[in-house]
Amino acid sequence: MMKSSKMTMDKYSEQKLNLRADSLKILLKKYGDIDPLKSKYSLKDIYECADEWTQKQSTTSGIVDYFRAYFSKYEGQEGS
């Protein structure tokens, strides 16, 4: 139980929350103008990518490339 509490504290530390906010700001600026009928990705993709990124990284450097790689791993899986 102590380990779970420590992981939760790390996930929601001020540093991680700031990193998540910065990550979302970058991704939403680049990819946030979404037309649901035409876009290949959704706001959900952006938020999930930012969450995954902040669990593994400590800076936003490379997040745009990561989003492209993150999103491409899900392309073609619709209907599977």
RAFEN-V24270 format. One record per residue. N is the residue number from 0. RES is the residue in three letters. NEAR is the number of other ideal C-beta (glycine too) atoms within 10 Angstrom. Layout:
{{N RES NEAR} {N RES NEAR}}
This chain:
{{0 MET 5} {1 MET 6} {2 LYS 7} {3 SER 8} {4 SER 9} {5 LYS 10} {6 MET 11} {7 THR 10} {8 MET 10} {9 ASP 11} {10 LYS 13} {11 TYR 10} {12 SER 11} {13 GLU 7} {14 GLN 10} {15 LYS 16} {16 LEU 12} {17 ASN 11} {18 LEU 20} {19 ARG 19} {20 ALA 12} {21 ASP 15} {22 SER 24} {23 LEU 21} {24 LYS 13} {25 ILE 18} {26 LEU 23} {27 LEU 15} {28 LYS 10} {29 LYS 13} {30 TYR 20} {31 GLY 12} {32 ASP 8} {33 ILE 15} {34 ASP 6} {35 PRO 7} {36 LEU 5} {37 LYS 6} {38 SER 12} {39 LYS 11} {40 TYR 17} {41 SER 13} {42 LEU 15} {43 LYS 8} {44 ASP 18} {45 ILE 22} {46 TYR 15} {47 GLU 14} {48 CYS 23} {49 ALA 25} {50 ASP 13} {51 GLU 14} {52 TRP 22} {53 THR 22} {54 GLN 13} {55 LYS 7} {56 GLN 15} {57 SER 9} {58 THR 10} {59 THR 19} {60 SER 9} {61 GLY 11} {62 ILE 22} {63 VAL 14} {64 ASP 9} {65 TYR 19} {66 PHE 22} {67 ARG 14} {68 ALA 11} {69 TYR 19} {70 PHE 17} {71 SER 11} {72 LYS 9} {73 TYR 13} {74 GLU 9} {75 GLY 8} {76 GLN 7} {77 GLU 6} {78 GLY 4} {79 SER 4}}
